[in-house]
Amino acid sequence: MTIARAHLVDPSVTRWYHCVTRCVRRAFLLGEGMHDRKGWIEHRLEELAEISSVAVAGFANLDNHLHLLVRLDPDVARGWSDDRRILAGQLPAPGGVHRAVVPRGQSRDLP
């Protein structure tokens, strides 16, 4: 049975979480072009940390899984405008789109 994130993650208990994600079917996370994919994962983590109220304290790319140490910053998100919250995926965007995507090269900086 699935449990909503609102019930799993409670910033009043702890703001620090160790997250692990694994590949399926014994596949390798880094694949053939290991350095390119490793750089892509690092860059993507930076991008996601910029648009969310989560700070990445550390991570480890292994052959078939990834470890993340993250800190929740709910106080940061409380000060965001609605436009900024839509960008972070915390509010549905107008028109029923549930995740706002900013094209590469455009600014993610909203008030």
ChimeraX attribute file (.defattr): number of C-alpha atoms within 10 A of each C-alpha:
attribute: neighborCount
match mode: 1-to-1
recipient: residues
	/A:1	2
	/A:2	4
	/A:3	7
	/A:4	7
	/A:5	8
	/A:6	8
	/A:7	7
	/A:8	8
	/A:9	14
	/A:10	11
	/A:11	14
	/A:12	6
	/A:13	7
	/A:14	10
	/A:15	14
	/A:16	17
	/A:17	15
	/A:18	12
	/A:19	11
	/A:20	12
	/A:21	11
	/A:22	15
	/A:23	12
	/A:24	10
	/A:25	7
	/A:26	10
	/A:27	12
	/A:28	15
	/A:29	20
	/A:30	19
	/A:31	13
	/A:32	9
	/A:33	8
	/A:34	13
	/A:35	11
	/A:36	11
	/A:37	14
	/A:38	16
	/A:39	12
	/A:40	13
	/A:41	16
	/A:42	13
	/A:43	12
	/A:44	12
	/A:45	15
	/A:46	13
	/A:47	12
	/A:48	14
	/A:49	15
	/A:50	15
	/A:51	16
	/A:52	19
	/A:53	18
	/A:54	18
	/A:55	17
	/A:56	17
	/A:57	12
	/A:58	11
	/A:59	16
	/A:60	12
	/A:61	14
	/A:62	13
	/A:63	15
	/A:64	16
	/A:65	17
	/A:66	16
	/A:67	15
	/A:68	17
	/A:69	15
	/A:70	18
	/A:71	18
	/A:72	19
	/A:73	15
	/A:74	13
	/A:75	9
	/A:76	11
	/A:77	16
	/A:78	10
	/A:79	11
	/A:80	15
	/A:81	12
	/A:82	15
	/A:83	14
	/A:84	20
	/A:85	22
	/A:86	19
	/A:87	22
	/A:88	22
	/A:89	17
	/A:90	15
	/A:91	16
	/A:92	16
	/A:93	16
	/A:94	9
	/A:95	6
	/A:96	7
	/A:97	12
	/A:98	14
	/A:99	14
	/A:100	18
	/A:101	12
	/A:102	10
	/A:103	8
	/A:104	7
	/A:105	6
	/A:106	7
	/A:107	8
	/A:108	16
	/A:109	9
	/A:110	12
	/A:111	10
